[in-house]
Amino acid sequence: MLIEERIDDINWTANEKIVIEFIRNKQENIRHYTTTMIAKETYTSPSILVRIANKLGYDGYLAFKDAYLEEMTYLKSRFKNIDANKPFKANDDIMTIANKITKLKTESLRIHYL
C-alpha cells in the first residue's frame, strides 16, 4: 500500500493534519527539511513528525522521509502524464474520469512490459 493511501486511512490530530498537508504540498522538496524546520513552518513541535512516522509504521522521521521520497520519485518517474495518487478531480465529469483512468492503466501496462 502506498504511503499516501496509508496517510488517508489514519485518523490524525489537528496538528498532525497540518504537518501532513505541509509534507504533501512540498513533496520532493521535503528532502531539504528537518523536523525542526517543519515544526517551525507549521507552528507545531518536532515530536509530531516522529508520531506521524510511528503511526505509519516507521521507526522515525528520517525513515519515513526516505520512504516518502522514494515513493514520490517512483510515482513521478512511472506516471508522467497523470498523478497516480489523484488521477482526477472532484469536479471532473464522468468521461474525463474514464479517460484519465484509461491513461493511467495504459501507462502502468506499458511500463510493466518494457
DRENDRENLUM-701496 format. One record per residue: residue number from 1; residue in three letters; x, z, y of N, C-alpha, C in turn. Coordinates in Angstrom, 3 decimals. Layout:
BEGIN
- NUM	ALA	X	Z	Y	X	Z	Y	X	Z	Y
...
# end
This chain:
BEGIN
- 1	MET	0.848	0.000	-1.176	0.000	0.000	0.000	0.895	0.000	1.240
- 2	LEU	0.517	-0.806	2.208	1.281	-0.885	3.445	1.184	0.415	4.242
- 3	ILE	2.220	0.696	4.998	2.225	1.894	5.842	1.047	1.848	6.806
- 4	GLU	0.798	0.674	7.391	-0.318	0.520	8.329	-1.641	0.899	7.669
- 5	GLU	-1.820	0.538	6.417	-3.047	0.887	5.702	-3.112	2.381	5.422
- 6	ARG	-1.982	2.968	5.055	-1.955	4.419	4.814	-2.250	5.177	6.096
- 7	ILE	-1.746	4.679	7.212	-1.998	5.326	8.511	-3.497	5.382	8.775
- 8	ASP	-4.186	4.291	8.460	-5.632	4.233	8.705	-6.432	5.144	7.785
- 9	ASP	-5.861	5.538	6.652	-6.574	6.364	5.677	-6.467	7.864	5.922
- 10	ILE	-5.676	8.275	6.904	-5.425	9.700	7.130	-6.160	10.161	8.381
- 11	ASN	-6.700	11.374	8.319	-7.316	11.987	9.499	-6.216	12.655	10.316
- 12	TRP	-5.992	12.149	11.500	-4.913	12.637	12.352	-5.463	13.548	13.439
- 13	THR	-4.614	14.453	13.917	-4.972	15.258	15.075	-4.909	14.369	16.313
- 14	ALA	-5.422	14.856	17.423	-5.427	14.071	18.667	-4.010	13.688	19.082
- 15	ASN	-3.074	14.636	19.017	-1.693	14.340	19.405	-1.012	13.384	18.429
- 16	GLU	-1.323	13.520	17.152	-0.757	12.590	16.170	-1.254	11.167	16.431
- 17	LYS	-2.523	11.038	16.794	-3.077	9.723	17.104	-2.352	9.084	18.286
- 18	ILE	-2.031	9.875	19.283	-1.307	9.374	20.456	0.049	8.823	20.038
- 19	VAL	0.758	9.568	19.205	2.090	9.153	18.755	1.988	7.903	17.873
- 20	ILE	1.014	7.865	16.992	0.843	6.700	16.115	0.542	5.451	16.936
- 21	GLU	-0.299	5.569	17.937	-0.584	4.413	18.795	0.668	3.960	19.532
- 22	PHE	1.491	4.914	19.955	2.754	4.577	20.609	3.633	3.767	19.655
- 23	ILE	3.748	4.240	18.420	4.566	3.554	17.412	4.002	2.161	17.140
- 24	ARG	2.704	2.059	16.985	2.088	0.750	16.724	2.299	-0.215	17.885
- 25	ASN	2.262	0.287	19.090	2.470	-0.574	20.258	3.919	-1.039	20.376
- 26	LYS	4.850	-0.204	19.995	6.275	-0.545	20.113	6.761	-1.409	18.940
- 27	GLN	6.160	-1.269	17.780	6.537	-1.978	16.558	8.047	-1.963	16.332
- 28	GLU	8.720	-3.131	16.341	10.158	-3.177	16.041	11.001	-2.423	17.073
- 29	ASN	10.489	-2.294	18.273	11.244	-1.594	19.317	11.363	-0.100	19.053
- 30	ILE	10.620	0.403	18.080	10.701	1.820	17.728	12.101	2.171	17.208
- 31	ARG	12.838	1.144	16.802	14.200	1.309	16.300	15.075	2.080	17.301
- 32	HIS	14.817	1.898	18.572	15.654	2.473	19.623	15.193	3.861	20.079
- 33	TYR	14.152	4.401	19.450	13.581	5.667	19.889	13.919	6.810	18.926
- 34	THR	14.281	7.939	19.512	14.464	9.174	18.746	13.157	9.967	18.812
- 35	THR	13.078	11.026	18.029	11.881	11.875	18.089	11.715	12.463	19.486
- 36	THR	12.814	12.854	20.095	12.760	13.442	21.436	12.270	12.426	22.462
- 37	MET	12.727	11.206	22.362	12.300	10.159	23.302	10.804	9.875	23.162
- 38	ILE	10.329	9.777	21.932	8.905	9.509	21.708	8.072	10.682	22.203
- 39	ALA	8.514	11.894	21.896	7.789	13.077	22.345	7.700	13.121	23.875
- 40	LYS	8.782	12.775	24.527	8.791	12.781	25.992	7.815	11.744	26.552
- 41	GLU	7.806	10.553	25.975	6.937	9.484	26.484	5.461	9.696	26.150
- 42	THR	5.184	10.442	25.086	3.791	10.675	24.690	3.301	12.067	25.077
- 43	TYR	4.156	12.849	25.730	3.823	14.220	26.143	3.406	15.074	24.952
- 44	THR	4.178	14.928	23.871	3.946	15.706	22.657	5.263	16.385	22.277
- 45	SER	5.352	16.867	21.053	6.591	17.508	20.606	7.233	16.694	19.486
- 46	PRO	8.558	16.817	19.343	9.251	16.083	18.268	8.745	16.442	16.871
- 47	SER	8.263	17.658	16.699	7.801	18.073	15.374	6.592	17.270	14.901
- 48	ILE	5.833	16.705	15.822	4.682	15.881	15.432	5.146	14.665	14.638
- 49	LEU	6.278	14.100	15.019	6.797	12.936	14.287	7.181	13.305	12.864
- 50	VAL	7.712	14.487	12.684	8.053	14.945	11.337	6.779	15.168	10.532
- 51	ARG	5.756	15.753	11.151	4.480	15.964	10.455	3.838	14.634	10.058
- 52	ILE	3.883	13.653	10.969	3.336	12.331	10.655	4.069	11.740	9.451
- 53	ALA	5.390	11.790	9.489	6.195	11.256	8.383	5.850	11.962	7.074
- 54	ASN	5.723	13.287	7.118	5.396	14.054	5.914	4.019	13.693	5.370
- 55	LYS	3.039	13.527	6.256	1.690	13.158	5.815	1.672	11.780	5.155
- 56	LEU	2.608	10.928	5.556	2.700	9.588	4.975	3.596	9.552	3.738
- 57	GLY	4.160	10.709	3.364	4.952	10.797	2.144	6.452	10.630	2.326
- 58	TYR	6.944	10.735	3.540	8.378	10.594	3.808	8.988	11.954	4.082
- 59	ASP	10.294	12.071	3.798	10.994	13.344	3.976	11.196	13.707	5.437
- 60	GLY	11.194	12.726	6.301	11.389	12.984	7.717	11.142	11.734	8.534
- 61	TYR	11.310	11.882	9.839	11.039	10.775	10.744	11.954	9.581	10.487
- 62	LEU	13.235	9.822	10.227	14.159	8.696	10.015	13.788	7.872	8.791
- 63	ALA	13.375	8.533	7.725	12.947	7.811	6.521	11.697	6.993	6.818
- 64	PHE	10.758	7.589	7.552	9.553	6.863	7.945	9.900	5.676	8.837
- 65	LYS	10.742	5.908	9.832	11.106	4.848	10.769	11.767	3.683	10.046
- 66	ASP	12.677	3.979	9.137	13.344	2.918	8.374	12.338	2.104	7.557
- 67	ALA	11.419	2.787	6.889	10.411	2.096	6.077	9.467	1.291	6.963
- 68	TYR	9.087	1.840	8.097	8.187	1.141	9.023	8.853	-0.117	9.563
- 69	LEU	10.105	-0.001	9.958	10.837	-1.161	10.471	11.010	-2.224	9.394
- 70	GLU	11.276	-1.791	8.181	11.416	-2.737	7.067	10.097	-3.477	6.835
- 71	GLU	8.990	-2.746	6.886	7.677	-3.368	6.702	7.381	-4.357	7.833
- 72	MET	7.659	-3.983	9.070	7.422	-4.876	10.208	8.253	-6.156	10.074
- 73	THR	9.505	-6.002	9.692	10.386	-7.157	9.522	9.852	-8.072	8.429
- 74	TYR	9.444	-7.491	7.320	8.899	-8.274	6.212	7.651	-9.041	6.642
- 75	LEU	6.713	-8.338	7.263	5.461	-8.976	7.647	5.676	-10.082	8.674
- 76	LYS	6.545	-9.843	9.625	6.796	-10.858	10.658	7.520	-12.068	10.084
- 77	SER	8.384	-11.861	9.100	9.119	-12.988	8.536	8.272	-13.784	7.543
- 78	ARG	7.297	-13.146	6.921	6.491	-13.810	5.900	5.231	-14.462	6.462
- 79	PHE	4.663	-13.841	7.465	3.404	-14.325	8.009	3.616	-14.700	9.468
- 80	LYS	4.025	-15.939	9.680	4.420	-16.383	11.006	3.238	-16.649	11.936
- 81	ASN	2.140	-17.134	11.427	1.036	-17.544	12.285	-0.054	-16.496	12.460
- 82	ILE	-0.167	-15.591	11.514	-1.251	-14.620	11.544	-0.694	-13.237	11.241
- 83	ASP	-1.161	-12.238	11.979	-0.794	-10.852	11.721	-1.505	-10.416	10.441
- 84	ALA	-0.747	-10.131	9.395	-1.338	-9.797	8.095	-2.123	-8.492	8.134
- 85	ASN	-1.761	-7.583	9.023	-2.482	-6.318	9.115	-3.823	-6.462	9.829
- 86	LYS	-3.869	-7.315	10.819	-5.093	-7.516	11.594	-5.288	-9.014	11.807
- 87	PRO	-5.729	-9.724	10.788	-5.797	-11.188	10.882	-6.876	-11.701	11.835
- 88	PHE	-7.858	-10.893	12.155	-8.898	-11.347	13.073	-9.361	-10.198	13.949
- 89	LYS	-10.075	-10.550	15.020	-10.562	-9.565	15.989	-12.049	-9.301	15.763
- 90	ALA	-12.519	-8.191	16.289	-13.922	-7.818	16.119	-14.876	-8.839	16.721
- 91	ASN	-14.441	-9.536	17.750	-15.337	-10.494	18.404	-15.204	-11.921	17.860
- 92	ASP	-14.383	-12.131	16.811	-14.269	-13.455	16.197	-15.566	-13.798	15.463
- 93	ASP	-15.963	-15.073	15.548	-17.163	-15.496	14.814	-16.796	-15.700	13.340
- 94	ILE	-17.811	-15.895	12.508	-17.621	-15.975	11.061	-16.716	-17.139	10.652
- 95	MET	-16.802	-18.262	11.336	-15.967	-19.414	10.994	-14.500	-19.158	11.356
- 96	THR	-14.254	-18.493	12.457	-12.885	-18.150	12.850	-12.275	-17.182	11.846
- 97	ILE	-13.066	-16.206	11.431	-12.590	-15.238	10.442	-12.252	-15.942	9.129
- 98	ALA	-13.137	-16.798	8.673	-12.894	-17.528	7.425	-11.640	-18.385	7.527
- 99	ASN	-11.457	-19.048	8.657	-10.283	-19.885	8.878	-8.997	-19.063	8.853
- 100	LYS	-8.999	-17.916	9.519	-7.797	-17.076	9.564	-7.465	-16.506	8.188
- 101	ILE	-8.473	-16.112	7.434	-8.231	-15.581	6.090	-7.669	-16.686	5.191
- 102	THR	-8.194	-17.880	5.332	-7.682	-19.013	4.548	-6.218	-19.288	4.887
- 103	LYS	-5.879	-19.277	6.176	-4.484	-19.492	6.586	-3.577	-18.395	6.040
- 104	LEU	-4.042	-17.161	6.097	-3.253	-16.037	5.591	-2.989	-16.191	4.096
- 105	LYS	-4.006	-16.545	3.344	-3.838	-16.739	1.894	-2.912	-17.918	1.613
- 106	THR	-3.043	-18.978	2.392	-2.182	-20.151	2.219	-0.721	-19.791	2.468
- 107	GLU	-0.464	-19.044	3.536	0.906	-18.622	3.827	1.445	-17.739	2.715
- 108	SER	0.613	-16.849	2.211	1.043	-15.957	1.126	1.418	-16.749	-0.113
- 109	LEU	0.603	-17.702	-0.475	0.887	-18.516	-1.654	2.126	-19.374	-1.460
- 110	ARG	2.269	-19.963	-0.286	3.428	-20.825	-0.006	4.721	-20.027	-0.112
- 111	ILE	4.733	-18.835	0.424	5.944	-18.008	0.382	6.217	-17.551	-1.041
- 112	HIS	5.158	-17.228	-1.776	5.324	-16.743	-3.148	5.963	-17.803	-4.053
- 113	TYR	5.641	-19.047	-3.833	6.119	-20.105	-4.715	7.325	-20.860	-4.173
- 114	LEU	7.902	-20.409	-3.071	9.113	-21.063	-2.551	10.349	-20.577	-3.258
# end
